[in-house]
């Protein structure tokens, strides 16, 4: 069958915004309890409600009914929102931030009654003492920062007792199998958990309180991640002391490094409850790790320390959990959407329990991501994933090159992988090339790669995305006159810096991006209130640097169109960040659009929002770059369009 010849960007695609928004869910937080497997589904079709799902045998059920929404607001990003027990499932409810018990078939029962001013996360069941130990973030005091601590929640009376406080942040409370010890992580301003954390442990006394706390490892310049007790009560953890996040444990003679690879067994702890490894028994540990941007699932013999890869057709893994008989996780690849999979410990063949997308799409519409590296102006290497435009029904004129969308991920310590994602296919199936850049500062490539961005945020990340666009234009793969950049949050900041301080992109899209670093310090939340100390410099000592790297002060240098998307209830990057930039661009006469969404925070969750954002972005690119979008997306107001 011959293809229709149409310009890039104007191809008709079956991957519609409605399909992206209504037929996909976000999977998270896989757990095993007895014969049952649990996981979390965030459903755009239900206004972004997060639902805990239980699968036992062939029976799949929603554990929490509407309107309950399993979501924690600790650190604003949450995580670790539920734990399982014989009595049922305990979870944090978004509306009031209290902990509830969802029993077997019964309506949820409220356990705590502290209300919104007290937030809970990282729930750990201590069944021997009939309690939950978790992180508490106390917002009850007027003025100043909220207070973080580790608390005990009595499951009979709902009483909340403070166990540990004094540090700025806590995470990962873990009780040993015999109930005699407690381990946890903590850190203080200005450190972020991927920079420096400390691992501690303490005995649990007759009054069920931690006593005689002792520092295990970590501190300045070392990030410790995910402490866990093995079934025989040995404390394991992940540490990047070697320059890479490797597995280690506390033995009687001291700390033993369990793995020693140039591979990442840890992740940046933006949310609670992340898991890259789990025990099926005292001698067997299943783990995921990332090498050169690709994930691998492996099994470790804790006696011989032999690490063997598990042969599965996936290369991205998250939320690893295990029991004596089964291993479960979220897995994905370039050709498979994220799925909850289960492997019997005696067999390598995975069973798919749930998929983030159940719609079958012809593979001839799917662009497969290709890992690549390129040389930068600093004569070093940066990593990226390239997606060419693909559509079985259309091709472009021979003399035309596709427009390129450069993606700048958030964090900036985040990272991009090549997992199949309908939001990317929305663009590639319409005739756009896509380049997802793991710029300097991204995680997944060792501590030294992450440290490239120290004191250079807004400089090195921006140079990397610009060099990436130039590299692919020089290769003749894309149209150098139609280069687009988009990103969200910290990635949105990189977008605005690239458009303000460099002259390479034709237009851009900022999703809840940062435009004024000084205002961000005044407006943002506790978790990130000192994040820029390492990325930019201490404030106010480096105030001039903050000014010089804030795009809001350099709108006079910006000469290309921008579309802004913003959640009105965003507490991480408040709407004022976008609104100041929009007002300045309007005054200068540059084409600009501003699309704000009520009832949305940092990161969009609702189906209607996702649809509107995608279609508005497509309409904006079509209007600015001069092509006709096949889907005729609804028009979004573009100020100063006639002045272009």
N, C-alpha and C positions, 0 to 999 in steps of 0.2 A: 504494500500500500504506500503510495507516494505521500510525502508530507506537504502541507501547506506552507508556503513561504510568507512569513510575516516578521516584522522587526522584533528584535529582542525586547522583552518587557510587555509585549502586546499579546502573547500567547494565551489562549484559553486553557484553564487548568481545572481538573476535577478536585484539586486540593483547595477548597473554598475556605473562607474565614469561618463560615458556619460549621464546616467539618472540623476545623482545628479547634473551635471553641466548644462544640457540643459532643464530639465523639472521642475526646481525649480526657484522661485524668492524670494526675500526678501521683505516683506511687512512692511510699515511704514507710519507714519504721516496721520492718518485718520482725515478727516474734514467733517463737514456738512455745506452746504450753501443752504438755501431754501429747495427744494425737492431733491437736488442732494447730493450725497456722493462722496468724493474724497479720494484717497489714493496714496501712492508712491509705485512703484514697481522697485526694482533694479534687472535687468535682465542680468544674466551671458551670455545668448545667444546673447545679443547685446553689448558685450564687457563691461558689467557692467554698462550700461547706466541706470540712474534713471529716470523713466517716471511717470508723474502724470496722474492718471486715473480718469475719471469722470463717475459716474453711475447716470442716471436720468430716472426713470421709468425702462424700460427694455433696454434702450440704453446705452451701455458702450463704451466709446471712450478714446483714448489717447489724452490728452490735449496738450502736447508738442510733436511736430514731431522731428524725427531725423534731424540733429545731436544734437539737444538741449539735455542737460543733467542736471537735477535739483540736484545740489550738491553744498554745501557751504564748503569752506576751513577754516573758522574761527575755531581756536583751532585745526586745521587739521582734526577734527572729524565732524565738521559741525552740521547740524540739523536745524530745524525751517526754512526750505528752501522755503516755500511758504505760501501765505495767499490768501483767496478768497474775491471777491467783486462782485458787480452788473455788473461792466465793464468786468469782467473776472477773471483771476488768475494771481497773481504776483509771480514770482519765481526767484531764483538765478541760473544763468547758469554757469556750471563748467568751461567752456573754458576761460571766461573772468571775472568771479565773479561779473558781473553786474546784475542788477535787470531788468527783462523783464515783459511785460504784454502779456499773452496769451489770446486774446479775443475770442469771440464766433465764432469759425471757421476760424479766421484770423491767419496769420503767426505772431509769437511773435514779439512784438515791444519793442525795447530797451528803458528803462526808464533812467537809469544812464549811464554815459559814463566815469566813473572813472578808469575802467580797473583793471587788476590783482593785482595791489598794494593795492587796497582797497577791502576788503572782507566783505560780509554782511551775517547775520544770524538772526534767531529768529524774523521773520517778523510779525509785528502787524499792522493791518489796523486801522487807525484813520479816519473813513469815514467822521466825522463831520468837520475835518480840511483838508480833501482831501490829506492825506499823509500816508506814512508808517513810523512807528517808529521801529527801529531795532538796533542790535549790529553791529558796524563797527570795523574792525581790519585793521589798517593803517600800511602798510609795506613800505611806501614811503621813510622814512628816512634811510640813510646809517648808519649802525652800531647801536648797542643797540637793545632793544626789540621793537616789533611793539606796537603801541598805540591802546588801546581798548576804545571805547566810545559808548554812545547811540546817534543816529543821527535821524534826520527827513529827509525823502525823499519826496519832493514835486512831486505829481503825474501828475501835469500839465507841469512843466518845467524840472523835473528831478534834481533840485538843492538839494544838500545834505548839511544840517546844523547840526552842533554839538549841542546837547542838554545837555549832561552830560559827564564829563570826570574827570580824577584825580585818580580814582581807577584803579587797575591793570586789573580787569575783571568786566563785566556787563552781565546780562542776564534777560530774562523774562520781557521786557517792556510791561505793560498792561494798557490800557486806560479804564477808567470807562465808563459805558454805556451812561452817560450824557456828556461825553467828558470834564469834569471839573477837573479830577485828573489823575495822572500817577503814577503807582507803578512799582518797579523794584527790582532786586537783584544785589548786588555787593560784591566783596571780593578782598583781596590783598594777595600777596606773604607773607609767604610761604603756606598759606591755600589753600586747594582744596575745591571745592564746597560741598563735602560731609562731610567736617570737620567743616567749619565755613563760613557762608554767612550772610549778613545783608539785611533785607527788609526795603525799604524806600518808601515813597510816597510824592508827591508834588502837589500843585495846578497848573493848566494850565491857564496862564494869557491871556490878550487880544491880545498879540503878539504870542500866541500859544507856549509859552515857559514854562517849569516847574519852579515854584518859591516857596519859603518858604519850602524847603525839610525838612521832618521830619523822624527820625528813628523810625520804628515800632517795630522791634524785631530782634533777631539774634545777632551774633557777636562771640566773642571768645568761642569756645566749643559748638556752636549751629549751626546746618545746617538747613536753611530754603529752601523749595522747592516749586515750582509752585504757585506763587501768582495768584489769579484770582478774578475778580469782579463778584459778583452775579448779576442777572438781576435787583435787587433793590439796586445796588451800595454798597454792603457790601464787604469788602476786606477779602477774605479767603486765606489760605496758609497751607502748611505742615511744621511742625517743629519737630525736634527730641530732644527738651529740656527735655522731660520726659525719654529719653533713647531709645525711639522708634519714628519713623516718624509718627506723628499723625496729624489729621486735626485740624485747629484752625481758628479763625476769629477775626477781630478787631471790637469790639462793642463800643458803646458810652462810656461805663464804663471801657473799657480796653480790653485785650485779653481774649477770651473765648476758652478753649480747647473743640473742637467739638466731638472728639473721644478720648478715653483714654484706649487703648488696647496694649497688647504686640504683636503688628502687625505692619507691615511696609506699610504706605500709600505713601511713597516716594521712590525715586530711586537715585542711584549715577548719578550725572549730567555730564556724559561723552559727551553727545550731547545736543543740544538745542531742544526745542519744545516738550519735554516729557510731557505726560499728564496721571495722574492717577485718575483724577476726572473731572466732568463737570456737569453743571446745566441744567435740563430740564425746571425748572421754579424757582422762588425765594424760594419756599418751598421744592424743591426736588433736591437732589444731588446724582448722580451716581458715585461710586468710586470703585477702585480695591485696594486690599491690600494683603500682603503676610504674612502667619503665618506658621512657621515651614517649610518653603520652598514651600508651596502650595499657589497659588493665589485664591482669591475669589472676585467675583463681588457683590457689595452690593448697597442698596439704602438708603439714609439718609434723614429723615425728619428734616429740618433745624430749625423747631420750637420746636419739642419735643426732638430732638437729638436721636431719635430711629433709630438704624441701623439694617436693615433687609437684609439677604442674598438673592440674585437673584438665583433661582434654574436652573442653566444651566450646561451642562455636559462638562465644561472646568475648568482648574485650573491654567491657565496662561493668563494674560491679559496685554495689553499695548494700548497706544494711545486712551484713552477713550474720547469720545466727545458726545454731546447730543444736542437735540433741544426739542421743546415742544412735539413733537410726536414720536421721535425716539432716540435711544441710539445706538452708533456704537463703535466698538473697534476691536483690533486684539486679537483673542483668540486661545488657543491651549490646548492640553492635551496629556497624554501618548499615546493615540490612534488616535489623530487628529493632522494633520499638522496645523501650524498657518493659520488662516483664518480671513478675514474681515467679521464680523457678524453685523447684525442689529436686534435690538429688538424694537418693538413698546412699548411705555411707558405703554400701557394698557394690554400688553401680555408678558409673560415670554418666549415665544417660539422664538428662534433665527432663522434668515434667513441668510444663507451663501451667501455673495456677491462676494467673491473671495477667492481663496486658493493659498497658496504658492507652492502647488504641486497638479496637477490635474491627476496624473497617479494613477490608482488603483493597489495596490500591495496586493497580497494574505496575509491575516493576519498571516498565518502560517510561513511567513518569517520575521515577525515583533517581535522584542524584546521589551517588555514593561519595562520601567524604574521603579525601586522600591526604594523609599526613605528609607534611613537607617542612623543610627548613630553608631559610634564606639568610644571606649575609646582610648585615646592617652597616650603617655608616661608622659604627664603632669596631668593625672588623671582628664581630663575633656572630654567633648563630642565634636565631629566634625561630620558634616553632609556630606552625599554623596548620589549619585544615582547609583544603580547597574543595569547593563543590562547583562543578561546571553546570551550565544550564542544560536541562534534559526535559524533553516532552516528545512522546511518540508521534504526536500529530503535527508538530510544527518544526520548522527549521527557519533560519534567518538568511538573508541575502549573503552571498559569498564574500562581499567586501565589507561586511559589518562585524564588529566585535561587540560582545555583550557588555552592558553596564556591570560594574562590580560593586557589591555591598560588602564593606569591611565591617566585621562584627568586633566590638570591643566588650569583652565580658566584664562583669562586676567584680567587686572585691576591694581592691584590685588583685587580691591574693587568690581569686577564683581561678578556674581553668575551664577550657573547652575540650570536649571530646567529640568523636565522630558518630555518636549514637544517633540512630534514625529519629528524626524530629520533624513533625509535620510543619512546624513554624518555619523551618528552613526550606522545606519542600514547597511551601506556599510561594516562595520567591524563585527558586530554581526552576520550577515547572512553568513559570511565566516568562522565563528567558533571562533571568538575572544570574550572574555568577556570584558566588558567596565565598568569602574568606574569613574564617574564624581564627583570630590571632591570639596565641598564648604569648603575649608580650612579656618583656622582662618584668619580673615581680610575680608572675603566675606560679602557682604551686604545681607539683607533679614532676619537677625536673631538679630537685635537690635544693638545699638551703642557699647555696651560692647564687643560683638563678633567681630565687626570690629576693635575695639581698641586693640584686642589681638596682632595685627601685628605691632603696633606702635614701632618703633626702632628695629623691629625684622624681617623685610623683608629679605628673603634669609636664615632665620633660622626657624621660627615657621611654615611658609607655607610649607617649605621643609620637616620638621619633620612630619607634618600632612599627606602629600601625601605618605611618606614612611610608616608611621603607618597604613595608609589605605591599602596599598598593603600587608603588613604583616598580617593585620587582616583577609583579605579575603583568603590569602594563608593558614593561620592557621585554617580557617574554612573548608579547604579542597575543596573550590569551584574553585580554580585556581591553575595553576602550578607555584610554587614559583621559579622555574628555568627559567621561561619565562615571566618575568614581564617587561612591556614596559611602558615608560612615554612619554607623548607628551603634547605640549601646545604652545600657541602663545603669542607674545609680553611679558607682565609681566609673563604670564604662561610659556613662553619659558625660561625666567630667572629662574623660579622655576625648570624647567626641567634640565637646565645646572648645577644648584646648587646641585640638587639631584644626578646627575651623577658624579659630582666632589667631593662632600663631604660625600657621603654615598655609601655603597656597597650593593645594593639590586636589582637594575634594570639590565636587560640583554642588553638593548639598549634604545635609545630615539630618538624623533623627535622634533626639535626646529623650530617653525614657527616664523620668524622675532623676535627672542628672544634676550635678553640682556646678554652680557657676560662680559662687563667692565663698572662698574657703574661710574667711573670717566670720561671715554670717553663719556658716555651718557650725563653727565651734560654739557659737552662742545658742544655736537652736537644736542641735542634735542630742541624742540620748546618751546615757551613761556609758554603755558598752563601747561606743565609738568616740567618746568625748576627748580622748587623748590619742586616737589612732594616727592623726596627722603628725604627732611628735616624731615618729620614725619615718614617715613618708615625706614630710616637708621640713620639719624642724620644730624645736620647742617654741611655744608662743607665750609671751609676746616678744621674746628675744629675736625671733625671725619674722617679725610682722611684715617687713618689707617684702620678704620672699612670698608670704601669703598673698600680699597685694599683687605682686608681679605675676603670680601663677593663677590669678582669678580672672577668667574670661570676661566677667561683668565689667571690668575696668578697661577692656580693650575691644569694645564693640566697634570702634573706629577701624580696626584692622579686619573685621569680619565682613566679607563681601559676597557670601553665598547664602542661599536660602536654608532655613532650618524649621523643622516641625518638632514641637514639644508635646510630650504626653505626661500627665501628672495626676496622681491620686490626691484628692482634696484632704484626706485624713492621714496623709503621710507624716509620720513623726521622725523618720530617719533623715529624709531630705525634704524639708517642708516646701509647700507650693511657692513660697516667696522666692525660692532659688530660680525657678523657671519664670515666674511672673516678672521679675526684674529684667531678665534677659529679653523676654518678649517685648516689654515696653521699650527697651533701648533699640531693638531691631526695628520696631514699628517707626520710631522717631527717625531713624537713619534712612528709612525707605527700602529696607531689604525685605524680600518676601518671607513671611513668617506665619506659622499656624500654631495655635495653642489649643490643645484638646484636654480638658480637665474632666475627671470622673468622680462623682459623688460616691461615697461609701466604698472607696478603694484606698488602700494604704500603700506600703512600699512593696511593689510587685503586684500585678493585676491577677485577680482570682475569678472574676465573674465572666460568664460566657459573653454577655452583651458588651462588656468592656473589651475583651480580647478581639471580638469581631470588629468593633468600631475602630480599634487601634490599627489592626492590620489593613482594613479597607481604606482608612484615612491616610495611612502611610503610602499605600499604593497610589491613591488619587494624587497625593502631593508629588510623588516622584514623576507621575505621568505629566502633571501640569508643568513641572519645572524642567524636565528633560525633553518634553515635547513628543511623547508617544501616546497612543490611544489604548487605554487598558481595556482588555476584552470583556471583563466582568462589569464594566461601567459602575465602579464603586460610588457610593453616595458622596456628594461633594462636601468638602470641609472648607470653611472660610480660609482664604489665604490673603493676608494683608499685603499690600504693595505688589501684588502679582503683576499688575500692568506696568510697574516701574522696572521690571526685569529687562 
